[in-house]
């Protein structure tokens, strides 16, 4: 059975040896063997296997110069380690390197070779098999390139715990240690690259992109991660397509149609160069320009795509590149390659032929007959593109530096340095095994592995705990996922002015170690769009919304497709493409363009505005006129008119009017808390004091003229003390109302934002409208009582009670304040104060004009009427009128009684009494007496009542002759009515002139 297994494994190994002959591998013996997987070719020839004969291994086509350079980097690193006196001394590293042809099938063929050799060693068949050229087990594999290939290889190597260190596979799926147990890599995974792509799109304010991904384990996970990042940044994807280098022409045409019809100008591509090449060729054929290509690191510097003939289509490419490293001596090593000198490198012969477009006639498999199959080397990278039948023979003396190929492009060593770093990682893991101290090892009980019999799983254990410093002074250690965290360089494709080739200009970098928001740096001055423009292209579904507008959703469209909606009043946006408008602070309002907030206009009844100035002038005018009247009354205080109007109450009344006019000024100007609390009480108390004076004054005179013969008691209670007491009591009630108001709900200054959007009205918040109602209501109640008494006393002598004028002033007062109520309720803002000021001024002017202007006119312009005789004449006439009316009423009553008793139907005419000074006196006076009579002051009063008229003529001498004048008046007076005498005595008793 054992012999059977040996033969089976040997058969398998032999099959692999046939598939990979001497010219299809690079191999060198050593104490420890490292495996290598590199894409020396870009693909394989399509061949229909009809199975009519034994299937043959497919042929690889299109030579990859960069892949051969990567292979050379591994050989250089191994030879450098073998020559090092400190790293693995007395140990020699060998290698077995195979061509994957950038396909999974070829990579698995090579992997089977590694696994089969290891399985033979594990069976220990030396005693059964005579193996003269025994090759040690492969303890680690460097490779592969593509993530899809590495995924397949990792699944196979993971079964045997053979460590695999990839230099270019960046798929984030490979970080899953549950599935890929032995996979490690010296390249960052695509997790950060997809995030960096989204950050670049956000940086340039693009939000409308398309995506293209290779249909493998590299493209699909990478673009999926990008979609997640794009969604977080509100970036919309117009289309998403999958491609492959093996896609048929129809599939490529469909993808190109989508790209051509899309309005998205930015296209994100997660793909390798070979997978993208067919699509780019078709786009070039259709001449689809104006697109911005965002390239992943797998094709950002691919020699298949970065060709001058493609530049007009992909000249706006921005891509990611790995951080370049330095490999001292590598340049010279690359120049030393030669088919005759590189005996351990079976790929050198084909490299030489492809580089110089010749053939080496050595009769081997790569003779002209066989080489003709390799007609498709990388386009534009060789010196010829004909078949091998037209190639001249190689001389072997060609100069490798005379031909420009990607092989000699060692200016930016990225993947090559990753290969170099992968080999050194394995070497340092072996060094840790070599220098391990028993008891401090990583295995059971601190044991160490035997370097001479080391196994792959032991190397894997040390790789997971690796920590060393590379030749650039950087720390190298794999994280828990087997990854190395690294940074990216951002490159932009430029066309070289010297030779017209495509060069990769570094325009920024992406630091994965930095904080979020600070990782990306781009120097926009270095970027050339479409190879010449400095203006950043536009790639948005909708045009940017200018400041003052916001993005509005269009139903049925992606969120990136929107319409620009103006910000509503009170809101603003000061940035482009605002998702929402911000509300202005409470004291601010949006400007006309809604791009910023400006302070709201503050309004109140100002001293400086025309309306406020006019009201102030009227208030000052009122104060001046009132002061003038007060001055006149003070100067002429001993004249009959002033005395007859109750001098003391008039002074108090004028003072209250001064307070009324002054209180209106508290309503003008910016309301403050103290003015708000002072203005309504000042207005209310002033008006109550004013009306109380008028009420007491009117009521006193009315009581005097309607009372019977007054006594000393009446004189006492109707004196000034009682009058001032009544005024104080009436005013005290208003003071109590104001005190309660200020204590329970004091008014305060209030900034009203609700009346108008753009204006702040600074007003007084009255605290309690009920209290304000009580204040005005009480004032109106007193005014109503005053109006009642004034109306009742309207027929009293004018000199004692200005009944008509007070009645009219009260009517004005009521009209003003009744009109005030609806005006106050319907206005707002500063006009509330204006309405109240107008009401106060109108009522005050009405009281001042009606009560005092007539008196001032008489005092200043009619001094002849400001005499004692004029006043007494008016009083006597009123007394005579009252007496005559009383006599007439009694005579009418007596007549009605006599008529009812005697049955008489006759009528008696009404009496007519006349006493005139110009009639002849039945008792003529001497001439001297007549002159003296003419010098006396006198007056005439005509009194009408009933159906008759009485003309009363009275004359008065100087005060010292009052007695004689009274006697003469009694002789001339023919009316002897007792009621008239009583009335005269009553009114005369309270004359203020006595």
JOURTA-V266121 format. One record per pair of residues at least 6 apart in sequence whose ideal C-beta (glycine too) atoms are under 7 Angstrom apart, sorted by the first residue. I is the first residue (numbers start at 1). J is the second residue. Records with the same first field share a line. If there is no record, write none. Layout:
I: J ; J
This chain:
2: 128
3: 128
5: 123
6: 123 ; 125 ; 128 ; 129
9: 116 ; 119 ; 120
12: 116
13: 116 ; 117 ; 120
16: 109 ; 112 ; 113 ; 116
19: 57 ; 109
20: 98 ; 110 ; 113
21: 365
22: 346
23: 346 ; 349 ; 364 ; 365 ; 366
24: 99 ; 346
25: 96 ; 97 ; 98 ; 346
26: 71 ; 75 ; 95 ; 97 ; 344 ; 345 ; 346 ; 347
27: 95 ; 96 ; 344
28: 94 ; 95 ; 344
29: 94
30: 92 ; 93 ; 94
31: 91 ; 92
32: 91 ; 93 ; 94 ; 136 ; 139 ; 430 ; 454
33: 94 ; 95 ; 96 ; 135 ; 136 ; 137 ; 138 ; 139
34: 78 ; 93 ; 95 ; 138 ; 140 ; 142 ; 423 ; 426
35: 96 ; 114 ; 138 ; 140 ; 141 ; 142
36: 71 ; 74 ; 95 ; 97 ; 142 ; 143
37: 98 ; 100 ; 107 ; 110 ; 141 ; 143 ; 144 ; 153
38: 67 ; 70 ; 71 ; 97 ; 99 ; 100 ; 143 ; 145
39: 64 ; 67 ; 100 ; 101 ; 102 ; 145
40: 64 ; 67 ; 68 ; 71 ; 99 ; 347
41: 60 ; 61 ; 62 ; 63 ; 64 ; 99 ; 101 ; 102
42: 62 ; 64 ; 102 ; 274 ; 304 ; 378
43: 61 ; 62 ; 101 ; 102 ; 103 ; 245 ; 274
44: 58 ; 59 ; 60 ; 61 ; 101 ; 103 ; 106
45: 58 ; 59 ; 61
47: 58
49: 55
59: 373
60: 99 ; 101 ; 106
61: 374 ; 376
62: 376 ; 377 ; 378
63: 350 ; 354 ; 374 ; 377 ; 378
64: 378
65: 303 ; 378 ; 381 ; 405 ; 406 ; 407
66: 303 ; 406
68: 347 ; 351 ; 407
69: 334 ; 407 ; 416
70: 415 ; 416 ; 419
71: 97 ; 347
72: 333 ; 334 ; 337
73: 327 ; 330 ; 416 ; 419 ; 420
74: 95 ; 97 ; 142 ; 419 ; 423
75: 95 ; 345
76: 330 ; 333
77: 420 ; 423 ; 424
78: 93 ; 95 ; 423
81: 87 ; 88 ; 93 ; 427
82: 92 ; 93
87: 427 ; 431
88: 427 ; 430 ; 431 ; 434
96: 138
98: 110 ; 113
99: 106 ; 347
100: 106 ; 107 ; 110 ; 144 ; 149
102: 146 ; 274
104: 148 ; 149 ; 152
107: 144 ; 149 ; 152 ; 153
108: 152 ; 153 ; 156
111: 153 ; 156 ; 157
114: 138 ; 141 ; 162
115: 156 ; 160
117: 135 ; 137 ; 138
118: 137 ; 138 ; 160 ; 162 ; 456
121: 137
138: 162
139: 454 ; 456 ; 459
140: 162 ; 163 ; 165 ; 426 ; 456 ; 459
141: 157 ; 162 ; 164
142: 165 ; 167 ; 419 ; 422 ; 423
143: 166
144: 150 ; 153 ; 166 ; 169
145: 168 ; 169
146: 169 ; 216 ; 218 ; 272
147: 169 ; 170 ; 171 ; 174 ; 216 ; 217 ; 218
148: 216 ; 217 ; 218
150: 166 ; 169 ; 174
151: 171 ; 173 ; 174 ; 217
153: 164
154: 164 ; 174 ; 180 ; 182 ; 183
157: 164 ; 182
158: 180 ; 181 ; 182
160: 456
161: 181 ; 182 ; 456 ; 457 ; 460
162: 182 ; 456
163: 182 ; 184 ; 456 ; 459 ; 460 ; 463
164: 182 ; 183 ; 184
165: 184 ; 185 ; 186 ; 422 ; 425 ; 426
166: 183 ; 185 ; 187
167: 186 ; 187 ; 415 ; 418 ; 419 ; 422
168: 187 ; 415 ; 418
169: 185
170: 187 ; 188 ; 189 ; 190 ; 193 ; 297
171: 190 ; 217 ; 218 ; 221 ; 222
172: 189 ; 190 ; 191 ; 221 ; 225
173: 217 ; 221
174: 180 ; 183 ; 185
175: 189 ; 481 ; 483
177: 481 ; 482
182: 460
183: 482
184: 463 ; 478 ; 482
185: 482 ; 483 ; 484
186: 418 ; 421 ; 422 ; 425 ; 484
187: 322 ; 418
188: 483 ; 484 ; 485 ; 486 ; 512
189: 483
190: 221 ; 222 ; 225
191: 225
192: 512
193: 296 ; 297 ; 320 ; 488
194: 222 ; 225 ; 226 ; 229
195: 229
196: 320 ; 488 ; 510 ; 520
197: 226 ; 268 ; 294
198: 226 ; 229 ; 230 ; 233 ; 235
199: 519 ; 520
200: 294 ; 318 ; 520
201: 209 ; 235 ; 266
202: 233
203: 520 ; 522
204: 536
206: 266 ; 539 ; 540
207: 234 ; 235 ; 236 ; 540 ; 541 ; 560
208: 236 ; 238 ; 263 ; 264 ; 539 ; 540 ; 541 ; 560
209: 235 ; 237 ; 238 ; 264 ; 266 ; 267 ; 268 ; 539
210: 237 ; 238 ; 239 ; 259 ; 262 ; 264 ; 267
211: 223 ; 226 ; 237 ; 240 ; 268
212: 241 ; 243 ; 267 ; 269 ; 271
213: 219 ; 220 ; 222 ; 223 ; 242 ; 270 ; 271
214: 243 ; 244 ; 270 ; 271 ; 272 ; 275
215: 242 ; 243 ; 244
218: 270 ; 272 ; 298
219: 270 ; 271
222: 270 ; 296
223: 270
226: 268
227: 237
230: 237
234: 559 ; 560
236: 541 ; 558 ; 559 ; 560
238: 262 ; 263 ; 264
239: 258 ; 262
241: 255 ; 258
243: 255 ; 271 ; 275 ; 276 ; 279
244: 275
245: 274 ; 275 ; 277 ; 278
247: 278
252: 278 ; 279 ; 282
253: 282
255: 279
256: 279 ; 282 ; 283 ; 286
259: 267 ; 283 ; 288
260: 286 ; 288
264: 539
265: 290 ; 291 ; 292 ; 537 ; 538 ; 539
266: 292 ; 294 ; 539
267: 291 ; 293 ; 294
268: 294
269: 276 ; 293 ; 294 ; 295 ; 296 ; 299
270: 296
271: 296 ; 298 ; 299
272: 298 ; 299
273: 299 ; 302 ; 304 ; 305
274: 304
276: 299 ; 305
277: 304 ; 305
280: 305 ; 310 ; 313 ; 314
283: 313
284: 310 ; 313
288: 313
289: 312 ; 313
291: 316
292: 316 ; 537 ; 539
293: 314 ; 316 ; 317
294: 318
295: 317 ; 319 ; 320
296: 320
297: 320 ; 321 ; 322
299: 305
300: 319 ; 320 ; 321 ; 491
301: 321 ; 504
303: 378 ; 381 ; 406
304: 378
305: 314
306: 493 ; 502
307: 379 ; 380 ; 502
308: 495 ; 500 ; 501 ; 502
311: 495 ; 502 ; 531
314: 493
315: 493 ; 495 ; 530 ; 531
316: 529 ; 530
317: 493
318: 490 ; 492
319: 491
320: 488 ; 490
321: 414 ; 488 ; 489 ; 491 ; 504
322: 414 ; 418 ; 486 ; 488
323: 486 ; 487 ; 489
324: 412 ; 413 ; 414 ; 417
325: 413 ; 417 ; 472
326: 472
327: 413 ; 416 ; 417 ; 420
330: 410
331: 410
334: 407 ; 408 ; 410
335: 400 ; 401
337: 348 ; 351 ; 400
338: 348
339: 348 ; 349 ; 352 ; 360
340: 396
342: 348
349: 360 ; 366
350: 366
352: 360 ; 394
353: 359 ; 360 ; 366 ; 371 ; 394
354: 377 ; 382
355: 382 ; 400 ; 403 ; 405
356: 383 ; 394 ; 398 ; 403
357: 382 ; 383 ; 384 ; 391
358: 391 ; 392 ; 393 ; 394
359: 368 ; 371 ; 388 ; 391 ; 393 ; 394
360: 394
361: 367 ; 393
368: 388 ; 389
371: 388
372: 387 ; 388 ; 389
375: 387 ; 388
381: 405 ; 406
383: 403
401: 408
421: 470 ; 476
424: 470
425: 463 ; 466 ; 476
426: 459
428: 466 ; 468
429: 459 ; 462 ; 463 ; 466
430: 451 ; 459
432: 462
433: 448 ; 449 ; 451 ; 454 ; 458 ; 462
434: 451
436: 448 ; 449
438: 447 ; 448
439: 446
440: 446
441: 447 ; 448
442: 461 ; 462 ; 465
443: 449
449: 458
463: 478
464: 478
466: 477 ; 478
467: 477
468: 476
469: 475
470: 476
476: 484
478: 484
479: 485
485: 512
487: 509 ; 510 ; 511 ; 512
488: 509 ; 510
489: 506 ; 509
490: 507 ; 508 ; 509 ; 510 ; 522
491: 504 ; 505 ; 506 ; 507
492: 505 ; 507 ; 526 ; 527 ; 528
493: 502 ; 504
494: 503 ; 505 ; 528 ; 531
495: 502 ; 531
496: 503
505: 526
507: 522 ; 523 ; 526 ; 527
508: 521 ; 522 ; 523
509: 521
510: 519 ; 520
511: 519
512: 519
529: 535 ; 536 ; 537
540: 560
541: 558 ; 560 ; 561
542: 561 ; 562 ; 563
544: 576 ; 577
545: 551 ; 564 ; 576 ; 577 ; 578
546: 576
547: 573 ; 574 ; 575 ; 576 ; 595
548: 566 ; 567 ; 573 ; 593 ; 594 ; 595
549: 564 ; 565 ; 566 ; 567 ; 573
550: 565 ; 567 ; 573 ; 578 ; 579 ; 580 ; 581
551: 562 ; 564 ; 577 ; 578 ; 579
552: 562 ; 563 ; 564 ; 565
553: 559 ; 562
554: 561 ; 562 ; 563
566: 594
567: 573 ; 581 ; 590 ; 594
568: 581
569: 590 ; 757
570: 583 ; 584 ; 589 ; 590 ; 757
571: 581 ; 582 ; 583 ; 584 ; 590 ; 594
572: 581 ; 582 ; 584 ; 590 ; 594 ; 595 ; 596 ; 597
573: 581 ; 582 ; 594
574: 595 ; 596
584: 590 ; 597
585: 597
586: 753
587: 599 ; 600 ; 760
588: 597 ; 598 ; 599 ; 600
589: 597 ; 598 ; 600 ; 757 ; 758
590: 597
591: 598
600: 758 ; 759 ; 760
601: 758 ; 759
602: 760 ; 762
603: 759 ; 761 ; 829 ; 830
604: 670 ; 671 ; 761 ; 762 ; 830
605: 612 ; 667 ; 668 ; 830 ; 833 ; 834
606: 612 ; 669
607: 616 ; 668 ; 669
611: 834
612: 668
615: 668 ; 834 ; 837
616: 665 ; 668
618: 841
619: 661 ; 664 ; 665 ; 841
622: 661 ; 841 ; 844 ; 845 ; 848
623: 658 ; 661 ; 662
625: 848
626: 654 ; 657 ; 658 ; 661 ; 848
627: 658
629: 654 ; 848 ; 852 ; 856
630: 654
632: 856 ; 859 ; 860
633: 642 ; 650 ; 651 ; 654
636: 642 ; 859
637: 647
639: 859 ; 866
640: 866 ; 867 ; 868 ; 871 ; 993
641: 799 ; 855 ; 858 ; 859 ; 866
643: 992 ; 993
644: 799 ; 800 ; 871 ; 992
645: 855
646: 697
648: 720
649: 693 ; 696 ; 697 ; 723
652: 693 ; 727
653: 690 ; 693 ; 694
656: 686 ; 689 ; 690 ; 693
657: 690 ; 844 ; 847 ; 848
659: 682 ; 686 ; 689
660: 686 ; 687 ; 690 ; 840 ; 844
661: 844
663: 679 ; 682 ; 683 ; 686 ; 840
664: 837 ; 840 ; 841
666: 675 ; 678 ; 679 ; 682
667: 679 ; 833 ; 836 ; 837
668: 837
670: 762
671: 749 ; 762 ; 763 ; 764
672: 749
673: 748 ; 749
676: 747 ; 748 ; 749 ; 764
677: 742 ; 746 ; 747
680: 747 ; 766 ; 772 ; 775
681: 738 ; 742
683: 840
684: 734 ; 738 ; 775 ; 779
685: 731 ; 734 ; 735 ; 738
687: 779
688: 730 ; 731 ; 734 ; 778 ; 779 ; 782
689: 727 ; 731
690: 847
691: 779 ; 782 ; 783 ; 786
692: 727 ; 730 ; 731 ; 782
693: 727
694: 786 ; 806
695: 782 ; 785 ; 786 ; 789
696: 723 ; 726 ; 727
698: 786 ; 789 ; 790 ; 793 ; 801 ; 806
699: 789
700: 718 ; 723
701: 793 ; 796 ; 800 ; 801
702: 789 ; 792 ; 793
703: 718
704: 718 ; 990
705: 796 ; 987
707: 714 ; 986
708: 986
709: 982 ; 985 ; 986 ; 989
710: 986 ; 989 ; 990
730: 782
733: 778
734: 775 ; 778
737: 774 ; 775 ; 778
738: 775
741: 767 ; 768 ; 771
744: 768
745: 767 ; 768 ; 771
746: 767
747: 764 ; 765 ; 766 ; 767
748: 765 ; 767
749: 762 ; 764
750: 763 ; 764 ; 765
751: 760 ; 762
752: 760 ; 761 ; 763
753: 760
755: 761 ; 828 ; 829
761: 829 ; 830
763: 829 ; 832
766: 772
776: 817
780: 817
783: 810 ; 813 ; 814
786: 810
787: 807 ; 810
790: 803 ; 806 ; 807 ; 810
791: 807
793: 801 ; 803
794: 803 ; 804 ; 807
796: 803 ; 878
797: 874 ; 875 ; 878
798: 874
799: 871 ; 874
802: 851 ; 854
805: 850 ; 851 ; 854
806: 850 ; 851
808: 850
809: 846 ; 847 ; 850 ; 851
812: 843 ; 846
813: 843 ; 846
816: 839 ; 842 ; 843
817: 839 ; 843
820: 835 ; 839
823: 835
824: 832 ; 835 ; 836
827: 835
858: 865 ; 866
859: 866
867: 937
868: 993
869: 937 ; 938 ; 939 ; 956
870: 939
871: 993
872: 956
873: 939 ; 941 ; 954
875: 987 ; 991
876: 954 ; 984
877: 941 ; 943 ; 952
879: 980 ; 983 ; 984 ; 987
880: 943 ; 952 ; 980
881: 943 ; 945
882: 983
883: 977 ; 979 ; 980 ; 983
884: 943 ; 945 ; 950
885: 945
886: 979
887: 977 ; 979
888: 945 ; 946
895: 908
898: 904
910: 946 ; 947 ; 948
911: 948
912: 948
913: 950 ; 974 ; 975
914: 950 ; 951
915: 952 ; 953 ; 972 ; 973 ; 974
916: 951 ; 953
917: 938 ; 953
925: 933
936: 955 ; 956 ; 957
937: 955 ; 956
938: 953 ; 954 ; 955
939: 954
940: 951 ; 953
941: 952
942: 949 ; 951
943: 950 ; 952
954: 969
955: 965
956: 965
957: 964 ; 965
